[in-house]
Amino acid sequence: MAAPEGRGLGMNDYATHNLTAPRPSHQLYFASLLDPDLALSFPCNRCGEVQLDELSERARNNYFLARTAEKLGRDFGPPMVIALDNGSIH
């Protein structure tokens, strides 16, 4: 499986249809099993639910890649929910 493009996603990769929406309070974070400098993260709620319709096409494709790779035990480990306000992990 090919590695995802880039070294993770920034807020600009989360193209939304509603530009006035509040910034997410949490991130769903997938650490790479192969490269400690590579990770993918996606805005989510405190339960780890990602609003796929709010992601750009690139971010959505990377989300599906991370989920599939995590389930196969390849490339990415299980996701962690991280609170953005204080950095705590759920």
Rosetta blueprint (number, residue, H / E / L):
1 M L
2 A L
3 A L
4 P L
5 E L
6 G L
7 R L
8 G L
9 L L
10 G L
11 M H
12 N H
13 D H
14 Y L
15 A L
16 T L
17 H L
18 N L
19 L L
20 T L
21 A L
22 P L
23 R L
24 P L
25 S L
26 H E
27 Q E
28 L E
29 Y E
30 F E
31 A E
32 S E
33 L L
34 L L
35 D L
36 P L
37 D L
38 L L
39 A E
40 L E
41 S E
42 F E
43 P E
44 C E
45 N L
46 R L
47 C L
48 G L
49 E L
50 V L
51 Q L
52 L H
53 D H
54 E H
55 L L
56 S L
57 E H
58 R H
59 A H
60 R H
61 N H
62 N H
63 Y H
64 F H
65 L H
66 A H
67 R H
68 T H
69 A H
70 E H
71 K H
72 L H
73 G L
74 R L
75 D L
76 F E
77 G L
78 P L
79 P L
80 M E
81 V E
82 I E
83 A E
84 L L
85 D L
86 N L
87 G L
88 S L
89 I E
90 H L
